[in-house]
């Protein structure tokens, strides 16, 4: 009887696959000490992200350049990386009032892979290329791969280069094989996981921190905040109108009823109402100056000749 051919085996030597010498005894410990070991390792992640902030800044500048030129941002990831990317992209429109297709997340295996593991899809470079088919010159591709070698992400980054789009790789491997495929590599040195190879842990936390910082900084640079307030939110229902009135009150120092009236005159547009409140111009002039300022409240204030600070 002929022997069945063995399945191909690939040995991955990424830092996240190594055993962590600090957690050898984790299965022998009482619950509180298991948690202490996990927490101690988690505490190292923010410092590791801090070390790569110059690379995150370069990625933010590429993203701002892309958006100002009319391009879009596309995230590509598999498994935990793809789910984190999807969460980040989904939360930007309600937080900052941007279009839903401004930042698009592509997950290896599509929607079914968001709720269950479809491990084979991450090894499909052709799938990555297909998911990146909509990339155009002027867009930015952001690939997320804890190991820095995921074929799905490789396919997407190579398709980005063919389209003339710029690209960023976010990994937990400073020596990532795919670094050469990207314009910017954010290689967070999170080291060995508490449980060897479980990249949903420190590597996943690092990706969440990086994407939170990246997308928030992009939105700030694009003028979707005033001070640390979410002035991109538009009042489309009673709950949001209440939230926006609070934002306007915080930003302008004016009474709630005055802010509510300004919001009504602005047709629910938070930025228009804020410019009116801070300058005294009518809502039509506020909207006109905001349009000329590319949506930046502070630039609109400068154009009108007001330099009020929050």
DOSE-158134 format. One record per residue (C-alpha): x, z, y; residue number from 1. Coordinates in nm, 3 decimals. Example, Ala and Ser with C-alpha at 12.3 -4.5 7.8 and 13.67 -1.06 7.14 Angstrom:
<atoms>
<atom <1.230 0.780 -0.450> 1> <atom <1.367 0.714 -0.106> 2> 
</atoms>
This chain:
<atoms>
<atom <0.000 0.000 0.000> 1> <atom <0.147 -0.103 0.333> 2> <atom <0.233 0.173 0.575> 3> <atom <0.027 0.191 0.894> 4> <atom <0.245 0.107 1.196> 5> <atom <0.312 0.409 1.412> 6> <atom <0.157 0.420 1.756> 7> <atom <0.410 0.360 2.035> 8> <atom <0.553 0.680 2.182> 9> <atom <0.687 0.721 2.533> 10> <atom <0.893 1.028 2.618> 11> <atom <0.826 1.135 2.977> 12> <atom <1.105 1.335 3.139> 13> <atom <0.941 1.411 3.474> 14> <atom <0.997 1.761 3.617> 15> <atom <0.632 1.848 3.553> 16> <atom <0.684 1.798 3.179> 17> <atom <0.963 2.057 3.149> 18> <atom <0.898 2.408 3.016> 19> <atom <0.889 2.679 3.280> 20> <atom <1.135 2.953 3.186> 21> <atom <0.937 3.204 3.390> 22> <atom <0.624 3.172 3.176> 23> <atom <0.758 3.171 2.819> 24> <atom <0.568 3.494 2.750> 25> <atom <0.237 3.397 2.911> 26> <atom <0.046 3.403 2.580> 27> <atom <0.159 3.759 2.509> 28> <atom <0.047 3.911 2.838> 29> <atom <-0.270 4.098 2.941> 30> <atom <-0.508 3.903 3.160> 31> <atom <-0.391 4.042 3.495> 32> <atom <-0.030 3.951 3.418> 33> <atom <-0.126 3.598 3.312> 34> <atom <-0.291 3.562 3.651> 35> <atom <0.011 3.712 3.830> 36> <atom <0.242 3.457 3.670> 37> <atom <0.011 3.170 3.768> 38> <atom <-0.024 3.306 4.122> 39> <atom <0.352 3.350 4.162> 40> <atom <0.405 2.985 4.071> 41> <atom <0.121 2.874 4.300> 42> <atom <0.290 3.054 4.590> 43> <atom <0.583 2.811 4.566> 44> <atom <0.372 2.502 4.631> 45> <atom <0.322 2.537 5.007> 46> <atom <0.698 2.571 5.057> 47> <atom <0.758 2.260 4.849> 48> <atom <0.509 2.067 5.064> 49> <atom <0.671 2.202 5.380> 50> <atom <1.001 2.047 5.269> 51> <atom <0.850 1.695 5.267> 52> <atom <0.654 1.713 5.595> 53> <atom <0.882 1.451 5.759> 54> <atom <0.776 1.208 5.486> 55> <atom <0.410 1.304 5.534> 56> <atom <0.453 1.235 5.906> 57> <atom <0.588 0.888 5.830> 58> <atom <0.286 0.823 5.608> 59> <atom <0.049 0.943 5.883> 60> <atom <0.212 0.708 6.134> 61> <atom <0.169 0.415 5.893> 62> <atom <-0.197 0.508 5.846> 63> <atom <-0.264 0.533 6.219> 64> <atom <-0.096 0.196 6.271> 65> <atom <-0.313 0.044 5.998> 66> <atom <-0.639 0.188 6.136> 67> <atom <-0.562 0.093 6.495> 68> <atom <-0.499 -0.260 6.375> 69> <atom <-0.839 -0.277 6.206> 70> <atom <-0.713 -0.201 5.855> 71> <atom <-0.827 0.052 5.599> 72> <atom <-0.668 0.320 5.381> 73> <atom <-0.697 0.292 5.001> 74> <atom <-0.616 0.577 4.761> 75> <atom <-0.522 0.501 4.398> 76> <atom <-0.489 0.763 4.126> 77> <atom <-0.567 0.853 3.767> 78> <atom <-0.693 1.179 3.619> 79> <atom <-0.648 1.479 3.848> 80> <atom <-0.477 1.264 4.110> 81> <atom <-0.771 1.025 4.129> 82> <atom <-1.026 1.305 4.147> 83> <atom <-0.840 1.473 4.433> 84> <atom <-0.819 1.138 4.613> 85> <atom <-1.192 1.081 4.567> 86> <atom <-1.276 1.423 4.705> 87> <atom <-1.058 1.373 5.013> 88> <atom <-1.204 1.030 5.092> 89> <atom <-1.563 1.150 5.040> 90> <atom <-1.527 1.440 5.284> 91> <atom <-1.392 1.241 5.580> 92> <atom <-1.715 1.067 5.697> 93> <atom <-1.923 1.386 5.731> 94> <atom <-1.633 1.580 5.883> 95> <atom <-1.511 1.324 6.135> 96> <atom <-1.796 1.075 6.170> 97> <atom <-1.593 0.779 6.042> 98> <atom <-1.737 0.489 5.838> 99> <atom <-1.757 0.548 5.463> 100> <atom <-1.535 0.247 5.391> 101> <atom <-1.254 0.349 5.627> 102> <atom <-1.078 0.549 5.353> 103> <atom <-1.161 0.429 5.001> 104> <atom <-1.063 0.606 4.678> 105> <atom <-0.999 0.406 4.357> 106> <atom <-0.990 0.604 4.032> 107> <atom <-0.849 0.462 3.709> 108> <atom <-1.148 0.409 3.482> 109> <atom <-1.400 0.414 3.768> 110> <atom <-1.693 0.653 3.801> 111> <atom <-1.702 0.759 3.431> 112> <atom <-1.346 0.892 3.460> 113> <atom <-1.442 1.129 3.741> 114> <atom <-1.633 1.355 3.505> 115> <atom <-1.434 1.314 3.185> 116> <atom <-1.079 1.230 3.085> 117> <atom <-1.022 0.861 3.006> 118> <atom <-0.649 0.885 2.951> 119> <atom <-0.593 0.524 2.845> 120> <atom <-0.692 0.383 3.183> 121> <atom <-0.391 0.537 3.357> 122> <atom <-0.159 0.325 3.140> 123> <atom <-0.324 0.000 3.254> 124> <atom <-0.119 -0.163 3.530> 125> <atom <-0.352 -0.464 3.529> 126> <atom <-0.643 -0.232 3.608> 127> <atom <-0.450 -0.099 3.906> 128> <atom <-0.386 -0.451 4.029> 129> <atom <-0.753 -0.540 3.986> 130> <atom <-0.871 -0.230 4.173> 131> <atom <-0.631 -0.320 4.456> 132> <atom <-0.753 -0.679 4.478> 133> <atom <-0.938 -0.605 4.802> 134> <atom <-0.624 -0.496 4.987> 135> <atom <-0.531 -0.706 5.287> 136> <atom <-0.239 -0.730 5.524> 137> <atom <-0.274 -0.441 5.766> 138> <atom <-0.419 -0.199 5.510> 139> <atom <-0.237 0.105 5.371> 140> <atom <-0.224 0.183 4.998> 141> <atom <-0.164 0.546 4.897> 142> <atom <-0.077 0.593 4.530> 143> <atom <-0.093 0.939 4.373> 144> <atom <0.097 1.003 4.051> 145> <atom <0.228 1.347 3.956> 146> <atom <0.499 1.200 3.732> 147> <atom <0.578 0.922 3.977> 148> <atom <0.547 0.660 3.704> 149> <atom <0.176 0.604 3.628> 150> <atom <0.126 0.234 3.539> 151> <atom <-0.218 0.218 3.705> 152> <atom <-0.063 0.327 4.035> 153> <atom <0.232 0.093 3.982> 154> <atom <-0.006 -0.200 3.948> 155> <atom <-0.187 -0.103 4.268> 156> <atom <0.135 -0.063 4.469> 157> <atom <0.268 -0.399 4.349> 158> <atom <-0.058 -0.568 4.445> 159> <atom <-0.032 -0.403 4.788> 160> <atom <0.313 -0.552 4.838> 161> <atom <0.185 -0.897 4.740> 162> <atom <-0.097 -0.862 4.995> 163> <atom <0.143 -0.761 5.271> 164> <atom <-0.001 -0.408 5.292> 165> <atom <0.218 -0.103 5.351> 166> <atom <0.224 0.169 5.086> 167> <atom <0.284 0.539 5.023> 168> <atom <0.354 0.719 4.694> 169> <atom <0.264 1.088 4.654> 170> <atom <0.428 1.246 4.351> 171> <atom <0.562 1.574 4.215> 172> <atom <0.888 1.406 4.121> 173> <atom <1.154 1.361 4.390> 174> <atom <1.326 1.105 4.163> 175> <atom <1.006 0.912 4.088> 176> <atom <1.058 0.571 3.930> 177> <atom <0.789 0.423 4.155> 178> <atom <0.953 0.538 4.478> 179> <atom <1.117 0.198 4.514> 180> <atom <0.771 0.035 4.511> 181> <atom <0.652 0.221 4.823> 182> <atom <0.744 0.222 5.191> 183> <atom <0.723 0.602 5.196> 184> <atom <0.767 0.842 4.905> 185> <atom <0.628 1.194 4.941> 186> <atom <0.802 1.354 4.644> 187> <atom <0.699 1.720 4.633> 188> <atom <0.939 1.924 4.421> 189> <atom <0.687 2.152 4.249> 190> <atom <0.904 2.186 3.938> 191> <atom <0.787 2.284 3.592> 192> <atom <0.422 2.378 3.552> 193> <atom <0.301 2.718 3.428> 194> <atom <0.179 2.532 3.119> 195> <atom <0.421 2.247 3.053> 196> <atom <0.275 1.911 3.155> 197> <atom <-0.048 2.053 3.299> 198> <atom <-0.027 1.867 3.630> 199> <atom <-0.376 1.977 3.735> 200> <atom <-0.195 2.298 3.837> 201> <atom <0.097 2.300 4.086> 202> <atom <0.128 1.922 4.108> 203> <atom <-0.247 1.891 4.169> 204> <atom <-0.239 2.168 4.429> 205> <atom <0.047 1.991 4.606> 206> <atom <-0.146 1.664 4.611> 207> <atom <-0.449 1.842 4.757> 208> <atom <-0.233 2.000 5.030> 209> <atom <-0.061 1.670 5.107> 210> <atom <-0.385 1.471 5.128> 211> <atom <-0.558 1.740 5.335> 212> <atom <-0.270 1.738 5.582> 213> <atom <-0.234 1.358 5.576> 214> <atom <-0.598 1.268 5.634> 215> <atom <-0.660 1.546 5.886> 216> <atom <-0.354 1.447 6.089> 217> <atom <-0.468 1.083 6.079> 218> <atom <-0.812 1.181 6.209> 219> <atom <-0.658 1.394 6.486> 220> <atom <-0.428 1.110 6.589> 221> <atom <-0.725 0.869 6.590> 222> <atom <-0.912 1.091 6.836> 223> <atom <-1.178 1.231 6.604> 224> <atom <-1.119 1.587 6.726> 225> <atom <-1.110 1.757 7.065> 226> <atom <-0.878 2.054 7.043> 227> <atom <-0.957 2.184 6.693> 228> <atom <-1.325 2.089 6.707> 229> <atom <-1.501 1.821 6.499> 230> <atom <-1.638 1.604 6.779> 231> <atom <-1.676 1.303 6.552> 232> <atom <-1.983 1.462 6.393> 233> <atom <-2.305 1.305 6.519> 234> <atom <-2.635 1.495 6.522> 235> <atom <-2.862 1.312 6.277> 236> <atom <-3.074 1.607 6.162> 237> <atom <-3.175 1.956 6.276> 238> <atom <-2.888 2.131 6.095> 239> <atom <-2.629 1.897 6.244> 240> <atom <-2.784 1.926 6.590> 241> <atom <-2.737 2.302 6.569> 242> <atom <-2.377 2.260 6.457> 243> <atom <-2.304 2.010 6.732> 244> <atom <-2.459 2.230 7.001> 245> <atom <-2.225 2.508 6.888> 246> <atom <-1.930 2.269 6.907> 247> <atom <-2.031 2.158 7.256> 248> <atom <-2.073 2.517 7.369> 249> <atom <-1.726 2.606 7.237> 250> <atom <-1.567 2.301 7.399> 251> <atom <-1.737 2.316 7.738> 252> <atom <-1.824 2.681 7.790> 253> <atom <-2.173 2.576 7.895> 254> <atom <-2.496 2.746 7.774> 255> <atom <-2.659 2.625 7.455> 256> <atom <-2.964 2.484 7.633> 257> <atom <-2.745 2.279 7.868> 258> <atom <-2.546 2.144 7.572> 259> <atom <-2.863 2.063 7.379> 260> <atom <-2.999 1.866 7.674> 261> <atom <-2.672 1.674 7.711> 262> <atom <-2.677 1.595 7.339> 263> <atom <-3.030 1.458 7.368> 264> <atom <-2.931 1.238 7.663> 265> <atom <-2.636 1.112 7.458> 266> <atom <-2.863 1.011 7.170> 267> <atom <-2.691 1.257 6.937> 268> <atom <-2.338 1.129 7.011> 269> <atom <-2.118 1.439 7.029> 270> <atom <-1.831 1.276 7.216> 271> <atom <-2.056 1.125 7.482> 272> <atom <-2.229 1.459 7.536> 273> <atom <-1.894 1.638 7.562> 274> <atom <-1.751 1.396 7.818> 275> <atom <-2.069 1.431 8.024> 276> <atom <-2.048 1.810 8.008> 277> <atom <-1.679 1.821 8.100> 278> <atom <-1.691 1.568 8.383> 279> <atom <-2.042 1.562 8.524> 280> <atom <-2.078 1.183 8.485> 281> <atom <-2.397 1.053 8.327> 282> <atom <-2.416 0.965 7.959> 283> <atom <-2.393 0.590 8.023> 284> <atom <-2.065 0.632 8.214> 285> <atom <-1.936 0.875 7.951> 286> <atom <-2.008 0.621 7.674> 287> <atom <-1.840 0.344 7.875> 288> <atom <-1.523 0.546 7.934> 289> <atom <-1.509 0.657 7.572> 290> <atom <-1.532 0.295 7.455> 291> <atom <-1.249 0.199 7.690> 292> <atom <-1.047 0.495 7.558> 293> <atom <-1.090 0.394 7.194> 294> <atom <-1.305 0.699 7.126> 295> <atom <-1.046 0.954 7.242> 296> <atom <-1.214 1.229 7.444> 297> <atom <-0.896 1.336 7.624> 298> <atom <-0.816 0.978 7.724> 299> <atom <-1.170 0.933 7.853> 300> <atom <-1.129 1.250 8.059> 301> <atom <-0.802 1.118 8.198> 302> <atom <-0.966 0.789 8.293> 303> <atom <-1.242 0.973 8.476> 304> <atom <-0.989 1.198 8.644> 305> <atom <-1.067 1.525 8.471> 306> <atom <-0.801 1.734 8.299> 307> <atom <-1.010 2.021 8.169> 308> <atom <-0.878 2.195 7.859> 309> <atom <-1.084 2.365 7.588> 310> 
</atoms>
